[in-house]
Amino acid sequence: MSAVTPRLNPVEYIQHHLTNLTVGTGFWSFHIDTLFFGWVTAFAVMGIAWLGVRHMDPDHPGAVQNMVEYLIEFVQEQVRSIFPTENAFVGPLALAAFMWIFLMNSLDLLPVDLLPKLASFIGVHHLRIVPTADPYTTLGLAFGVFVLTLYQNVRSKGITGYIKMFLFHPFGKSFVLVPFNIVMTVVEEIAKPLSLGLRLFGNMFAGELVFLLIALLPWWTQWLPGSVWAVFEMLVITLQAFIFMMLTIVYLAMASEPADAH
């Protein structure tokens, strides 16, 4: 919701709020605001985890400890229901992904003009505060998942078994069908991280855009649609973090299947 009445025309206002604080040009450009708020939320995740385990008391747990324990148990249950074998790495990875993405998404609930207006007082004229509304963030996260699944595929199947997956999946072990198998498997492997990143970006970008459109309304009419959309966006924020976490577990589970499973 808007903290101030916009003075730009609607197109200029939206373009201004959708422009990142950027250093450099072209391939070597960096979105400083995305990096800043991404790291801030990452440290917030680490701080919450630290507070949760710093004074652990099984007899008299505090609110933070209860929240951390609930999240750990919830994520571990999802991992056990999907992952084929015991794995000490997947649970912490999934929990960290969920908490980090949830906090980055949650920045969308701040008034759209609040931090950009404050930043303008120190000479920063463009500021986007939702890292997951930037495709660089979501595709970067998805690429990280892709690298992990690649490692898990090679670890569980071996290099030879992984190559065979491209040659004989999904249409079977026929040399006539090898070219089709290669094309389909390559498309499938690329589509997984691409859809993972674009799904998160699309939902968060749409939410950000709706808040900007609401902010263009007269200030006395913003509260009802803004409040309704904020409640709905809270569901989207949580759901998108959960979906990213679950698909990460699913993709790693699929990569952990032995070569003969294909």
Contacts in CASP RR format, 6 or more apart in sequence:
PFRMAT RR
TARGET T0000
AUTHOR 0000-0000-0000
METHOD contacts of the structure
MODEL  1
MSAVTPRLNPVEYIQHHLTNLTVGTGFWSFHIDTLFFGWVTAFAVMGIAW
LGVRHMDPDHPGAVQNMVEYLIEFVQEQVRSIFPTENAFVGPLALAAFMW
IFLMNSLDLLPVDLLPKLASFIGVHHLRIVPTADPYTTLGLAFGVFVLTL
YQNVRSKGITGYIKMFLFHPFGKSFVLVPFNIVMTVVEEIAKPLSLGLRL
FGNMFAGELVFLLIALLPWWTQWLPGSVWAVFEMLVITLQAFIFMMLTIV
YLAMASEPADAH
1 111 0 8 1.000
1 112 0 8 1.000
1 211 0 8 1.000
1 214 0 8 1.000
1 215 0 8 1.000
1 222 0 8 1.000
1 223 0 8 1.000
1 226 0 8 1.000
1 227 0 8 1.000
1 230 0 8 1.000
2 111 0 8 1.000
2 112 0 8 1.000
2 113 0 8 1.000
2 214 0 8 1.000
2 215 0 8 1.000
2 219 0 8 1.000
2 222 0 8 1.000
3 111 0 8 1.000
3 112 0 8 1.000
3 113 0 8 1.000
3 114 0 8 1.000
3 117 0 8 1.000
4 113 0 8 1.000
4 117 0 8 1.000
5 219 0 8 1.000
6 13 0 8 1.000
6 113 0 8 1.000
6 215 0 8 1.000
6 216 0 8 1.000
8 16 0 8 1.000
10 216 0 8 1.000
13 212 0 8 1.000
13 215 0 8 1.000
13 216 0 8 1.000
14 209 0 8 1.000
14 212 0 8 1.000
14 213 0 8 1.000
14 216 0 8 1.000
16 126 0 8 1.000
17 112 0 8 1.000
17 116 0 8 1.000
17 128 0 8 1.000
17 212 0 8 1.000
18 128 0 8 1.000
18 208 0 8 1.000
18 209 0 8 1.000
18 212 0 8 1.000
19 126 0 8 1.000
19 128 0 8 1.000
20 31 0 8 1.000
20 32 0 8 1.000
20 33 0 8 1.000
20 34 0 8 1.000
20 126 0 8 1.000
20 128 0 8 1.000
20 134 0 8 1.000
21 31 0 8 1.000
21 32 0 8 1.000
21 33 0 8 1.000
21 124 0 8 1.000
21 126 0 8 1.000
21 127 0 8 1.000
21 128 0 8 1.000
22 29 0 8 1.000
22 30 0 8 1.000
22 31 0 8 1.000
22 32 0 8 1.000
22 126 0 8 1.000
23 29 0 8 1.000
23 30 0 8 1.000
23 32 0 8 1.000
24 30 0 8 1.000
31 128 0 8 1.000
31 134 0 8 1.000
31 136 0 8 1.000
33 126 0 8 1.000
33 127 0 8 1.000
33 128 0 8 1.000
33 129 0 8 1.000
34 128 0 8 1.000
34 131 0 8 1.000
34 134 0 8 1.000
34 136 0 8 1.000
34 137 0 8 1.000
37 104 0 8 1.000
37 107 0 8 1.000
37 129 0 8 1.000
37 130 0 8 1.000
37 131 0 8 1.000
38 104 0 8 1.000
38 131 0 8 1.000
38 137 0 8 1.000
41 100 0 8 1.000
41 103 0 8 1.000
41 104 0 8 1.000
41 107 0 8 1.000
41 131 0 8 1.000
42 100 0 8 1.000
44 103 0 8 1.000
45 96 0 8 1.000
45 99 0 8 1.000
45 100 0 8 1.000
45 103 0 8 1.000
48 64 0 8 1.000
48 67 0 8 1.000
48 68 0 8 1.000
48 99 0 8 1.000
49 68 0 8 1.000
49 99 0 8 1.000
51 64 0 8 1.000
52 64 0 8 1.000
52 65 0 8 1.000
52 67 0 8 1.000
52 68 0 8 1.000
53 65 0 8 1.000
53 68 0 8 1.000
55 65 0 8 1.000
56 65 0 8 1.000
57 65 0 8 1.000
61 69 0 8 1.000
71 95 0 8 1.000
71 98 0 8 1.000
71 99 0 8 1.000
72 95 0 8 1.000
75 91 0 8 1.000
75 94 0 8 1.000
75 95 0 8 1.000
75 98 0 8 1.000
75 245 0 8 1.000
76 91 0 8 1.000
78 94 0 8 1.000
78 245 0 8 1.000
78 246 0 8 1.000
78 249 0 8 1.000
79 87 0 8 1.000
79 90 0 8 1.000
79 91 0 8 1.000
79 94 0 8 1.000
79 249 0 8 1.000
82 246 0 8 1.000
82 249 0 8 1.000
82 250 0 8 1.000
82 253 0 8 1.000
83 90 0 8 1.000
83 249 0 8 1.000
83 252 0 8 1.000
83 253 0 8 1.000
83 256 0 8 1.000
84 253 0 8 1.000
84 256 0 8 1.000
84 257 0 8 1.000
85 256 0 8 1.000
87 252 0 8 1.000
87 256 0 8 1.000
90 249 0 8 1.000
90 252 0 8 1.000
91 249 0 8 1.000
93 148 0 8 1.000
93 248 0 8 1.000
94 245 0 8 1.000
94 248 0 8 1.000
94 249 0 8 1.000
95 245 0 8 1.000
97 141 0 8 1.000
97 241 0 8 1.000
97 244 0 8 1.000
97 245 0 8 1.000
97 248 0 8 1.000
98 241 0 8 1.000
98 242 0 8 1.000
98 244 0 8 1.000
98 245 0 8 1.000
99 241 0 8 1.000
101 132 0 8 1.000
101 141 0 8 1.000
101 200 0 8 1.000
101 240 0 8 1.000
101 241 0 8 1.000
101 244 0 8 1.000
101 245 0 8 1.000
102 237 0 8 1.000
102 238 0 8 1.000
102 241 0 8 1.000
104 130 0 8 1.000
104 131 0 8 1.000
104 132 0 8 1.000
104 137 0 8 1.000
105 130 0 8 1.000
105 132 0 8 1.000
105 204 0 8 1.000
105 236 0 8 1.000
105 237 0 8 1.000
105 238 0 8 1.000
105 240 0 8 1.000
105 241 0 8 1.000
106 237 0 8 1.000
107 129 0 8 1.000
107 130 0 8 1.000
107 131 0 8 1.000
108 130 0 8 1.000
108 133 0 8 1.000
108 204 0 8 1.000
108 207 0 8 1.000
108 208 0 8 1.000
108 211 0 8 1.000
108 233 0 8 1.000
108 237 0 8 1.000
109 230 0 8 1.000
109 233 0 8 1.000
109 234 0 8 1.000
109 237 0 8 1.000
110 129 0 8 1.000
112 208 0 8 1.000
112 211 0 8 1.000
112 212 0 8 1.000
112 215 0 8 1.000
113 215 0 8 1.000
115 127 0 8 1.000
115 129 0 8 1.000
116 126 0 8 1.000
116 127 0 8 1.000
116 129 0 8 1.000
119 125 0 8 1.000
119 127 0 8 1.000
128 134 0 8 1.000
128 208 0 8 1.000
130 204 0 8 1.000
130 208 0 8 1.000
131 137 0 8 1.000
132 138 0 8 1.000
132 200 0 8 1.000
132 201 0 8 1.000
132 204 0 8 1.000
132 240 0 8 1.000
133 201 0 8 1.000
133 204 0 8 1.000
133 205 0 8 1.000
133 207 0 8 1.000
133 208 0 8 1.000
134 201 0 8 1.000
135 197 0 8 1.000
135 198 0 8 1.000
135 201 0 8 1.000
137 201 0 8 1.000
138 196 0 8 1.000
138 197 0 8 1.000
138 198 0 8 1.000
138 200 0 8 1.000
138 201 0 8 1.000
138 204 0 8 1.000
139 193 0 8 1.000
139 194 0 8 1.000
139 197 0 8 1.000
139 198 0 8 1.000
139 201 0 8 1.000
140 197 0 8 1.000
141 196 0 8 1.000
141 197 0 8 1.000
141 200 0 8 1.000
141 244 0 8 1.000
142 193 0 8 1.000
142 194 0 8 1.000
142 196 0 8 1.000
142 197 0 8 1.000
142 200 0 8 1.000
143 193 0 8 1.000
144 193 0 8 1.000
145 193 0 8 1.000
145 196 0 8 1.000
145 247 0 8 1.000
145 248 0 8 1.000
145 251 0 8 1.000
145 252 0 8 1.000
146 189 0 8 1.000
146 192 0 8 1.000
146 193 0 8 1.000
148 252 0 8 1.000
149 192 0 8 1.000
149 251 0 8 1.000
149 252 0 8 1.000
149 254 0 8 1.000
149 255 0 8 1.000
150 255 0 8 1.000
152 252 0 8 1.000
152 255 0 8 1.000
152 256 0 8 1.000
153 162 0 8 1.000
153 165 0 8 1.000
153 255 0 8 1.000
154 162 0 8 1.000
156 255 0 8 1.000
156 256 0 8 1.000
156 257 0 8 1.000
156 258 0 8 1.000
156 259 0 8 1.000
157 164 0 8 1.000
157 165 0 8 1.000
157 257 0 8 1.000
157 258 0 8 1.000
157 259 0 8 1.000
158 259 0 8 1.000
160 259 0 8 1.000
161 259 0 8 1.000
162 259 0 8 1.000
164 259 0 8 1.000
164 262 0 8 1.000
165 185 0 8 1.000
165 259 0 8 1.000
165 262 0 8 1.000
166 181 0 8 1.000
166 182 0 8 1.000
166 185 0 8 1.000
166 186 0 8 1.000
167 178 0 8 1.000
167 181 0 8 1.000
167 182 0 8 1.000
168 174 0 8 1.000
168 178 0 8 1.000
168 181 0 8 1.000
168 262 0 8 1.000
169 181 0 8 1.000
169 184 0 8 1.000
169 185 0 8 1.000
169 262 0 8 1.000
170 181 0 8 1.000
170 184 0 8 1.000
170 185 0 8 1.000
170 188 0 8 1.000
171 177 0 8 1.000
171 180 0 8 1.000
171 181 0 8 1.000
171 184 0 8 1.000
172 181 0 8 1.000
192 247 0 8 1.000
192 251 0 8 1.000
196 244 0 8 1.000
196 247 0 8 1.000
196 248 0 8 1.000
196 251 0 8 1.000
197 244 0 8 1.000
199 240 0 8 1.000
199 243 0 8 1.000
199 244 0 8 1.000
200 240 0 8 1.000
200 243 0 8 1.000
200 244 0 8 1.000
203 236 0 8 1.000
203 240 0 8 1.000
204 236 0 8 1.000
204 240 0 8 1.000
207 229 0 8 1.000
207 233 0 8 1.000
207 236 0 8 1.000
210 229 0 8 1.000
210 233 0 8 1.000
211 226 0 8 1.000
211 229 0 8 1.000
211 233 0 8 1.000
214 222 0 8 1.000
214 225 0 8 1.000
214 226 0 8 1.000
214 229 0 8 1.000
215 222 0 8 1.000
217 225 0 8 1.000
END
